[in-house]
Amino acid sequence: MEDLEEALVLDSRRKIYKTIEASPGLHFREIQRRTDMAIGSLQYHLEQLEKKKLIRAQKETKFIRYYAVRQNLIADKKLISLLRQDSVRKIVIFLLENKAVNNQKLSKAINLSPSTTSWHMDKLLSEGLVEKRKRGRKTFFKISNPAELASILVSHKKSFLDELVDNFADVWEEI
């Protein structure tokens, strides 16, 4: 606890840490936007927080995402990282609101090309978040564990800054 207080004695470092703690899985530019800090200063403070083992940086695709170590979100990290992507988040919410959907209906509903939708679905399938079932010639998708996924969306809704998530969370909490 003493290390935490010592590392967070600077207002700017505390601001960064609280931003990451409130919104796990943010990438560098989003942290920069939310803290309104200069890039060099932010890089320095992120490095210091990592050295003190208060945050962990995790490279995922083209982004490095940051997590507060003491939150212990090991199981949720990959999911939160995926949900930080707008297209994936739209897909997940649409699938949570609809039982089983084929790629054509899904791509139309979220306004993405079928190939882009398929690419995102492959990511979700490989992570085990989505299941697919064939009916005749069509393939239908559904969320593997809707209660768990909805719970994560609801518990982190403030960190997404997304009206779609807010609306979903409000409806889900009423159920």
C-alpha positions in Angstrom: 0.0 0.0 0.0 2.9 2.3 0.7 4.2 1.8 -2.8 0.9 2.8 -4.2 0.7 6.0 -2.2 4.4 6.8 -3.1 3.8 6.1 -6.8 0.6 8.2 -6.9 1.9 11.2 -5.0 1.9 13.2 -8.3 -1.5 14.5 -9.4 -0.8 13.6 -13.1 0.2 10.0 -12.2 -2.8 9.6 -10.0 -5.1 10.9 -12.7 -3.6 8.4 -15.2 -3.9 5.5 -12.7 -7.6 6.4 -11.8 -8.4 6.6 -15.5 -7.0 3.1 -16.2 -8.6 1.7 -13.0 -12.0 3.1 -14.0 -11.7 1.9 -17.6 -9.6 -1.2 -17.9 -8.2 -1.9 -21.4 -7.8 1.6 -22.7 -5.2 2.2 -25.3 -2.6 5.0 -25.2 -4.4 7.5 -27.3 -7.7 7.1 -25.3 -5.8 7.6 -22.1 -4.2 10.7 -23.6 -7.6 12.1 -24.6 -9.2 11.4 -21.3 -6.4 12.8 -19.2 -5.6 15.7 -21.7 -1.8 15.1 -21.1 1.1 15.7 -23.5 2.2 12.5 -25.2 5.8 12.6 -23.8 4.5 13.2 -20.2 2.0 10.4 -20.5 4.6 8.0 -21.8 6.9 8.8 -18.9 4.2 8.4 -16.2 2.9 5.1 -17.8 6.4 3.7 -17.7 6.8 4.8 -14.0 3.5 3.1 -13.1 4.6 -0.1 -14.9 7.9 -0.1 -13.1 6.1 0.2 -9.8 3.9 -2.7 -11.0 0.7 -0.7 -10.6 -0.4 -1.1 -14.2 0.3 -3.7 -16.8 0.6 -3.0 -20.5 -0.7 -5.7 -22.8 -0.1 -5.7 -26.6 -3.2 -6.7 -28.5 -3.3 -6.5 -32.3 -2.1 -2.9 -33.1 -2.9 -1.5 -29.7 -1.2 -1.6 -26.3 -3.9 -1.7 -23.6 -3.4 -0.8 -20.0 -4.8 -2.5 -16.9 -4.5 -1.8 -13.2 -2.7 -4.7 -11.6 -4.7 -4.8 -8.4 -8.1 -5.1 -10.2 -7.3 -8.8 -11.0 -9.2 -8.9 -14.3 -7.2 -11.7 -15.8 -10.2 -13.6 -17.1 -11.9 -10.5 -18.4 -8.9 -8.8 -20.1 -9.3 -10.3 -23.5 -13.0 -9.7 -23.4 -12.7 -6.1 -22.3 -10.1 -5.6 -25.0 -12.4 -6.9 -27.6 -15.3 -4.8 -26.3 -13.2 -1.7 -26.6 -13.5 -2.1 -30.4 -16.7 -0.3 -31.6 -17.6 -2.9 -34.3 -17.2 -5.8 -31.9 -19.2 -4.1 -29.2 -22.0 -3.4 -31.7 -22.0 -7.1 -32.7 -22.0 -8.3 -29.2 -24.9 -6.1 -28.1 -26.9 -7.0 -31.2 -26.3 -10.7 -30.5 -27.3 -10.2 -26.9 -30.5 -8.6 -27.9 -31.3 -11.2 -30.6 -31.2 -15.0 -30.0 -29.6 -16.3 -33.2 -28.6 -14.2 -36.2 -27.0 -15.0 -39.5 -24.1 -13.0 -41.0 -26.2 -11.2 -43.5 -28.7 -9.9 -41.0 -25.9 -9.0 -38.6 -23.9 -7.1 -41.1 -27.0 -5.2 -42.2 -28.0 -4.3 -38.6 -24.6 -3.0 -37.6 -23.9 -1.4 -40.9 -20.7 -3.3 -41.8 -19.8 -5.2 -44.9 -20.4 -9.0 -44.7 -16.6 -9.7 -45.0 -15.8 -7.3 -42.1 -18.5 -8.8 -40.0 -17.2 -12.3 -40.7 -13.7 -11.2 -39.7 -15.0 -9.9 -36.4 -17.1 -13.0 -35.9 -14.0 -15.2 -36.4 -12.3 -13.3 -33.6 -15.3 -13.8 -31.3 -15.5 -17.5 -32.3 -11.9 -18.1 -31.6 -12.2 -16.6 -28.1 -15.2 -18.8 -27.4 -17.5 -15.8 -26.9 -19.8 -16.8 -29.8 -21.2 -20.1 -31.0 -22.3 -20.9 -34.5 -24.9 -23.4 -35.7 -25.8 -24.4 -39.2 -29.4 -24.6 -40.3 -29.6 -25.7 -43.9 -27.3 -23.5 -45.9 -27.2 -20.7 -43.4 -25.0 -20.3 -40.3 -26.4 -18.6 -37.2 -24.5 -17.0 -34.4 -25.3 -16.6 -30.7 -23.5 -15.5 -27.6 -22.0 -18.5 -25.7 -22.5 -17.1 -22.2 -24.9 -14.1 -22.5 -25.3 -13.5 -18.7 -21.5 -13.3 -18.2 -21.0 -11.0 -21.2 -23.9 -8.8 -20.3 -22.6 -8.5 -16.7 -19.2 -7.3 -17.9 -20.8 -4.8 -20.2 -23.0 -3.5 -17.4 -20.3 -3.4 -14.8 -18.0 -1.4 -17.2 -20.6 0.7 -19.0 -19.2 4.0 -17.8 -15.8 3.2 -19.2 -17.1 2.7 -22.8 -18.6 6.2 -23.2 -21.1 4.6 -25.6 -24.8 5.4 -25.8 -25.5 1.9 -27.2 -23.9 0.3 -24.1 -25.7 2.7 -21.8 -29.1 1.8 -23.4 -28.3 -1.9 -23.3 -27.2 -1.7 -19.6 -30.3 0.2 -18.6 -32.6 -2.5 -20.2 -30.5 -5.4 -18.8 -30.5 -4.0 -15.3 -34.3 -3.8 -15.4 -34.7 -7.5 -16.3 
